[in-house]
């Protein structure tokens, strides 16, 4: 049986919102519509399904409960306004108001579909959503070929394809380069340029008070830190639209990791690593990339010996939630105390208000 037809049939058999969401995600994956992620934080609430590669956000509802004028997630909000919030946050939050690949938003219960596209009314102003003419209360139906055509025309047109988001976790992406670099150290550990950079790295750690009493500070940590710093710099470089491979020496030429430029095999490794990084759209990440990169590349036991301890995100979120629920003024008081001590005044930035189309 055609896998798209199978997934489409599974979608038609469920009615609950969460089931529609998960079945639809599986169906879109079979259609080659990109990597959809669930519950993506947009900056204005979690969108049900988001595909950064094609710049699409989908809000799912229970069977028979979808409709632009029906109630959305917030009090007094319509479902159209709900999906508008998500698309606006994704579009404006990425600081990309261009029209080459504007974000699209869809509303569906797995049967009926509505679609809109970000529209810039004025280059200086923030835009709004304009309806996709042929995706207003349509039913692609149970035919696999018809649904594929719907996906190809509106959800994943070839001209809208961009780079995929980086994988999670990041360690498998960089692990081959880390292994290659560690193997390379055997051939360079006696070279003057390498010893210079290794000593620079150790002095940096000692100056920061990070070197413990155990084996931390040995060559394997030098290799991990080299990949960590180079990867972080390449990620930043890849988000700059005017950057090229010619910028590589300048981007990694500072500090201990610059030894790669002094060794032919190291330069080859650097170019391969840059090619891998360039395959992904790192601006789409909805988490702290550098923190994730550090945790993925540096072993936990080594982090302990460096004396680095972090409160887990889930625990920090729970503690903040309890404080805010018990008395939100606690947070405000703490902020005022800190800013007063520094002689600073904190004024929240004004929020951009969309211009009606």
GUSE-491842 format. One record per residue: residue in one letter; x, y, z of N, C-alpha, C in turn. Coordinates in steps of 0.001 Angstrom, whole numbers, plus 500000, padded with zeros to 6 digits. Layout:
N
AXYZXYZXYZ ...
! end
This chain:
357
X500840498800500000500000500000500000500876501252500000 X500519502239499217501202503517499181501268504092500595 X502491504468501044502653504960502414501911506273502648 X501842507121501615501088508362501758499606508044501948 X499094507097501157497689506698501288497435506109502674 X498394505343503182498250504736504506498198505821505588 X499121506759505513499147507834506510497905508721506404 X497432508932505177496235509736504978495016509053505590 X494963507743505437493869506973506017493917507044507541 X495121506956508119495272507050509571494811508414510080 X495129509464509304494712510809509696493194510931509708 X492537510339508718491085510453508620490359509683509714 X491047508766510388490408507933511403490481508520512803 X491217509633512995491347510222514332490549511520514398 X490192511916515633489378513115515805489975514124516787 X490750513656517775491322514551518779492434515416518216 X492622516592518792493621517530518265495033516959518278 X495437516347519395496799515815519480497010514682518479 X495973513878518252496080512787517278496157513340515848 X495360514362515571495421514997514252496819515551514017 X497365516187515047498700516787514939499772515741514645 X499791514659515409500834513640515223500672512882513905 X499423512552513529499194511839512261499528512733511070 X499207514015511181499507514940510094501008515093509917 X501724515141511019503182515242510936503767514044510202 X503286512847510533503769511634509863503412511648508384 X502225512120508056501792512195506663502667513160505868 X502958514334506437503780515315505742505203514808505541 X505697514030506491507026513440506337507052512477505154 X505990511678504991505911510754503857505823511509502528 X505264512714502566505125513517501346506397514292501011 X507413514182501859508646514930501615508474516422501797 X507611516807502736507291518224502926508226518928503895 X509316518272504296510261518885505218510161518309506617 X511012518811507494511091518333508868510178519174509756 X509012518644510077508073519354510952508359518994512397 X508398520020513239508600519814514664507361520271515416 X507079519565516498505856519828517255506122520740518441 X505124521576518754505219522439519924506385523401519883 X506644524014518741507780524921518585507458526273519219 X508334526750520086508165528057520707508460529144519684 X507476529949519405507623530978518370508010532335518941 X507897532497520251508067533810520844506721534428521164 X505638533804520655504281534250520971503400533037521233 X504000532039521861503271530811522158503764529659521299 X503435528424521693503895527243520957502989526910519774 X503563526860518587502825526451517390502816524933517310 X501713524358516863501583522901516826502639522251515946 X502733522703514702503685522128513758504405523258513026 X505728523166512971506521524193512275507583523521511431 X507697523954510178508755523495509281509561524720508855 X510769524858509399511597526007509062512109525931507621 X512294524722507120512858524572505780511965525215504714 X510646525075504863509709525673503917508956526865504526 X509304527229505745508698528356506441507173528219506509 X506760527170507187505340526882507332505022526618508806 X503946527223509296503415526936510627501994526436510466 X501657525350511168500320524753511070499692524683512454 X498481525194512561497708525066513787496650523990513557 X496686522947514378495728521848514236494618521973515271 X493436521486514900492288521470515794491634520096515737 X490770519827516700489998518589516688489082518573515471 X488717517378515045487858517233513867486571518043514028 X486304518887513038485100519704513035485196520971513855 X486371521227514483486513522394515353487352523503514737 X487809523321513495488658524334512869487806525348512113 X488234526596512175487554527668511450488177529001511820 X488490529851510862489180531119511149488487531976512189 X487149531945512241486416532799513181486112532111514500 X486429530838514608486195530124515864487201530584516917 X486941530247518166487794530691519274489183530085519181 X490189530922519434491570530467519420492043530079520809 X493368530147521022493949529690522281493746530685523409 X493631531970523086493496532996524110492060533522524147 X491697534062525287490353534607525455490111535757524476 X488990535687523762488646536734522823489415536702521525 X490159535629521298491000535505520097490398534483519144 X490419534790517860489961533831516855491126532931516450 X490809531838515773491872530939515308492735531613514245 X492145532492513455492938533266512501493938534137513242 X493509534783514316494407535630515097495480534796515792 X495125533580516158496095532691516797497220532337515837 X496881531870514639497932531516513685498692532758513230 X498008533913513214498679535171512860499779535498513864 X499483535265515151500487535510516194501743534703515949 X501558533427515634502695532544515436503506532960514209 X502826533228513118503530533591511886504265534915512056 X503613535870512699504273537160512938505537536982513769 X505443536161514830506603535940515692507729535247514937 X507394534285514099508410533578513325509046534489512279 X508237535287511616508743536161510562509560537317511128 X508962538050512046509632539223512597510734538814513569 X510500537730514297511503537275515259512788536846514614 X512730536421513341513945536028512625514599537228511949 X514042538414512167514578539645511576514688539532510072 X513687538925509457513700538737508013512347539159507471 X512255540379507000510995540880506469510958540803504949 X511896540077504360511939539961502910510767539165502374 X510529539276501080509380538616500466509778537379499671 X511062537021499659511484535873498855510885534571499364 X510855534385500679510239533193501264509491533586502527 X508417534353502390507675534735503586507031533521504237 X506848533583505538506229532487506266504772532317505863 X504317531070505899502924530744505644502314530095506880 X501040530359507088500324529759508200499100529006507713 X498882527830508279497732527006507882496939526601509120 X495653526462508920494729526006509957494010524777509420 X493968523698510210493322522478509724492841521604510876 X491824520810510589491396519761511513491700518383510922 X492582518372509908492926517138509219492051516876508011 X490988517648507884490054517497506768489925518815506002 X489562519887506704489402521196506097490664522030506333 X491019522827505321492251523619505379491987525073505019 X492700525969505744492783527380505403494259527771505391 X494649528655504502496045529057504423496230530546504200 X497311531090504766497663532507504629499167532639504444 X499591533788503939501015534065503748501333535448504285 X502516535555504892502957536846505404503043537841504252 X502460538991504478502408540010503433502961541313503978 X503926541887503286504507543149503708503784544273502978 X502994545006503711502226546083503105503113547256502711 X504163547485503491505070548595503233506448548160503704 X507523548399502934508864547942503334509299548441504703 X508737549582505129509133550133506419508291549571507554 X507096549119507226506156548668508251506190547159508412 X505693546710509553505499545281509780504265544847508990 X504308543648508424503211543213507565502119542478508303 X501304541745507561500226540957508135499974539767507229 X498974538957507552498700537762506764497699538047505645 X498007537550504475497087537638503339496633536228503000 X495365536007502678494873534652502387495467534078501119 X495790532787501169496144532058499951494835531772499226 X494695532298498043493405532321497346492743530958497234 X493525529933496948492940528610496693492988527686497913 X493336528259499081493361527438500300492486528114501346 X491198528183501041490223528750501962489058527768502084 X489092527011503185488087525986503448488026524961502313 X489191524352502032489229523307501002489430521957501677 X489073520911500969489214519538501450490026518743500424 X491327518508500708492122517691499784491580516272499633 X490812515793500647490174514488500537491063513322500893 X490617512125500514491310510885500880492205510349499771 X492283511035498649493088510567497527494542510985497736 X495456510003497745496868510279498027497484511214496995 X497154511025495722497732511877494675497245513316494807 X495984513486495164495437514830495345496116515523496522 X496342514762497607496997515366498772498444515712498457 X499133514846497726500506515160497317500543516454496520 X499596516623495620499542517833494809499294519066495672 X498426518911496662498157520004497593499433520403498333 X500180519414498809501433519673499524502441520353498607 X502571519844497381503546520383496431503242521830496064 X501964522164495945501582523511495523501643524539496656 X501292524126497883501110525127498928502029524970500152 X502294523733500565503109523527501761504598523416501442 X504936522811500334506350522571500042506692522776498576 X506398523945498007506830524218496629508347524222496549 X508897523711495472510351523602495354511044524950495479 X510399526020494988511033527336495041511103527906496456 X510383527308497392510410527783498783511334526949499667 X511965525951499089512827525075499890514059525835500375 X514338525744501655515530526328502244516353525261502938 X517360525689503661518177524733504404517404524207505617 X517595522955505963516883522393507131517468522932508427 X516717522828509517517263523236510822518317522251511275 X519202522648512182520237521724512676519607520569513438 X520254519406513413519697518235514116519826518388515621 X519058517598516329519136517532517789519270516081518210 X520230515732519066521298516594519577522358516862518516 X523300517746518831524325518147517862525535517219517856 X525717516453518912526935515640519025527165514718517828 X526149513964517336526406513091516188526888513841514949 X526502515107514825526918515895513666528417516191513709 X528928516467514907530326516869515042531253515746515499 X530678514635515929531492513541516462532531513017515463 X532204512818514174533219512337513228534423513272513124 X534185514581513183535286515539513101536115515528514372 X535446515311515494536162515227516759537078514004516762 X536590512866516275537406511652516205538589511846515258 X538344512483514115539413512732513138540467513670513724 X540022514666514467540955515620515045541815514959516125 X541189514115516947541956513423517986543018512523517379 X542675511864516281543650511015515596544778511854515006 X544462513061514602545434513963513994546473514444515003 X546099514520516280546986515062517300548285514265517426 X548219512983517118549407512130517221550505512638516297 X550099513194515153551077513639514157551582515058514373 X550918515798515272551312517200515424551723517568516848 X551578516636517793551790516995519190553216517465519486 X554192517108518632555565517550518858555924518790518040 X555010519269517209555289520423516353555255521712517186 X556181522637516907556226523890517682554914524676517637 X554294524777516442553061525570516351551944524971517205 X551956523627517297550926522968518093551183523172519579 X552443523021520002552770523192521414552455524606521885 X552667525576520992552374526967521343550889527150521634 X550054526606520748548611526758520925548096525931522105 X548690524763522331548292523933523470548587524652524783 X549759525275524855550115526020526069549220527243526253 X548867527884525135547954529024525213546604528582525786 X546147527435525335544866526890525830544941526614527332 X546033526000527763546180525671529185546265526937530040 X547007527942529546547100529195530304545727529865530408 X544943529759529332543596530339529347542727529654530403 X542819528320530461542038527582531457542475527927532872 X543794527982533078544292528289534428543873529697534839 X543950530634533887543573532003534185542106532135534549 X541299531199534040539866531207534355539542530353535563 X540550529692536117540332528847537276539553527591536962 X539663527085535723538840525956535303539557524607535378 X540874524595535550541597523325535526541530522669536888 X541006521451536906540871520721538150542116519924538497 X541982519029539481543122518240539942543284516927539189 X542294516527538404542346515248537705542955515376536316 X542550514483535392543153514445534062542661515520533110 X541706516343533539541231517401532657542389518323532300 X542422518746531058543544519554530576544443518747529673 X544081517478529457544851516638528564544409516858527117 X545043516120526219544862516359524786543424516169524325 X542697515210524912541346514975524413540447516172524678 X540704516892525794539924518092526054540335519231525126 X541592519272524772542051520284523818541354520079522476 X541212518819522060540534518515520797539060518911520877 X538406518577521991536987518914522146536775520427522135 X537650521137522832537509522597522879537806523227521516 X538720522619520769539008523129519426537775523021518541 X537160521832518535535959521632517722534832522535518218 X534707522677519532533659523511520104533775524963519639 X534965525528519760535166526936519405535029527144517898 X535631526242517120535557526375515664534109526239515195 X533384525249515729531992525048515334531153526269515680 X531357526829516875530593528015517288530870529186516357 X532121529375515984532456530488515091531906530260513685 X531933529017513230531384528722511904529865528916511875 X529195528569512975527750528773513045527421530248512927 X528157531075513649527944532522513555528232533007512137 X529323532509511548529694532903510189528616532518509192 X527991531348509383526991530865508434525713531695508461 X525464532411509556524259533233509648524452534615509039 X525679534923508631525967536212508011525902536047506499 X524917536659505876524635536422504458525765536856503535 X526613537765503987527678538248503115529001537530503343 X528990536448504133530224535724504428530483534642503385 X531766534312503185532184533262502258533271532433502915 X533692531370502208534775530540502731536075531323502845 X536195532422502105537397533247502217537511533867503602 X536396533928504323536397534507505668536859533518506729 X537077532254506332537427531224507319538679531547508126 X539811531882507481541011532145508286540791533211509342 X540084534275508985539831535342509946538870534902511040 X537921534040510669536906533638511638537437532696512699 X538467531904512377539005530960513372540459531263513714 X540972532346513172542405532614513319542819533219514637 X541900533324515578542224533935516857542195532879517957 X543247532855518783543247531945519922543859530593519636 X543645529669520583544329528374520537543911527500519361 X542656527640518875542203526744517810542792527098516453 X543555528182516372544136528593515095545226527641514613 X545602526646515436546636525711514992546199524928513753 X544885524809513544544381524096512365544851524751511069 X545018526069511095545430526782509888546900526564509564 X547659526120510559549099525910510356549441524484509942 X548427523664509765548652522247509450547749521865508277 X548317521373507164547505521091505965546296520207506232 X546480519128507005545365518243507291544329518938508177 X544816519816509024543906520567509867543046521518509054 X543639522139508040542885523041507174541836522275506375 X542177521073505931541196520236505221540017519902506129 X540337519564507376539286519254508341538390520474508563 X539019521631508653538268522861508861537313523120507701 X537760522910506482536911523133505308535744522145505279 X536000520891505663534911519906505704533893520265506777 X534391520737507914533505521137508999532662522340508573 X533286523286507860532554524456507377531469524052506384 X531756523069505548530767522597504577529567521973505295 X529837521194506341528761520570507105527885521626507784 X528522522599508402527771523658509084526903524427508097 X527414524653506887526690525465505901525436524782505360 X525264523494505630524089522774505132522824523063505939 X522981523713507097521840523919507982521560525403508186 X520323525696508493519913527063508804519920527213510321 X521011527734510856521185527807512305520339528892512940 X519835529818512137518989530874512690517618530343513101 X517298529102512695515987528537513015515948527876514383 X517089527741515023517128527024516298516288527738517339 X515450526986518061514598527576519088515136527263520484 X516453527144520590517073526892521890518448527552521901 X519112527516523053520439528092523186521436527163522500 X521861527531521287522714526650520499524072526428521149 X524690527485521630526039527343522170526031526496523445 X524989526651524237524869525814525434524694524352525032 X523818524101524045523617522736523583524876522159522984 X525597522978522220526842522527521601527869522150522664 X527965522973523691528916522702524766528571521407525496 X527303521242525831526888520036526551527058518787525687 X526879518939524372526983517781523481528430517374523216 X529350518324523290530741518029522915531650517762524114 X531343518345525257532206518173526428531567517158527367 X532315516099527676531792515042528531531373515580529901 X530336514958530453529796515426531731530838515372532841 X531619514283532903532618514157533962533689515231533839 X534030515573532598535015516635532396534451517985532826 X533172518202532551532560519461532962532569519576534488 X532362518464535155532401518477536619533790518872537105 X534831518314536456536180518611536902536571520048536598 X535967520609535555536191522015535275535493522902536308 X534661522258537152533950523018538169532730523734537640 X532171523220536552531026523864535918529754523086536238 X528849523731536927527582523111537296526447524031536853 X525463523453536199524352524246535684523028523691536213 X522126524601536553520785524181536936520064523688535687 X519535522465535681518823521962534496517688522893534098 X517442522998532790516405523908532296515044523619532925 X514721522308533045513398521967533562513236522437535005 X514328522369535797514256522792537195514182524313537286 X514968525012536446514930526476536447513544526977536067 X512939526359535052511601526768534619510568526528535728 X510707525384536427509754525083537499509879526078538650 X511123526422539006511335527369540098510798528756539739 X511070529189538500510573530496538067509054530503538054 X508466529393537573507012529294537544506406529410538926 X507025528754539914506484528812541275506597530212541858 X507719530874541595507902532228542114506865533164541521 X506668533085540199505730533978539538504292533693539948 X503974532399540173502618532058540584502326532516542004 X503337532419542871503122532793544272503035534305544446 X503947535030543789503936536492543896504830537074542808 X504263537487541691505062538024540578505914539223540971 X505556539910542055506321541102542445507724540752542905 X507959539473543287509297539072543727510316539311542625 X509955538915541427510880539069540303511125540543540024 X510054541324540035510176542758539773511054543426540831 X510869543040542094511664543611543176513133543294542992 X513413542045542608514808541639542415515450542453541301 X514698542650540233515242543410539115515497544854539531 X514548545452540258514721546841540687515928546974541603 X516114545990542488517239546061543418518555546034542668 X518637545141541679519882545019540928520162546276540126 X519140546792539447519359547969538622519618549199539468 X518999549261540649519240550406541524520675550422542007 X521179549225542338522552549128542820523541549591541763 X523165549367540488524059549763539397523776551170538896 X522727551779539455522372553104538998521756553122537624 X521045552050537276520474551919535948518961551995536015 X518360552408534917516908552400534773516558551512533607 X515696550519533845515324549578532801513968549956532243 X513910550205530950512653550511530271512436549488529182 X511336548728529211511109547715528176510978548372526819 X511534547722525752511450548292524413510019548285523916 X509644549270523098508286549287522540508073548135521586 X506872547564521612506552546436520727506045546955519393 X506513546359518307506021546726516980504574546281516819 X503757547140516293502362546815516073502123546645514591 X501578545490514174501352545249512748500427546298512143 X500741546696510941499893547636510205498815546859509498 X497540547178509722496453546427509057496583546495507548 X496297545347506893496333545318505435494982545755504885 
! end
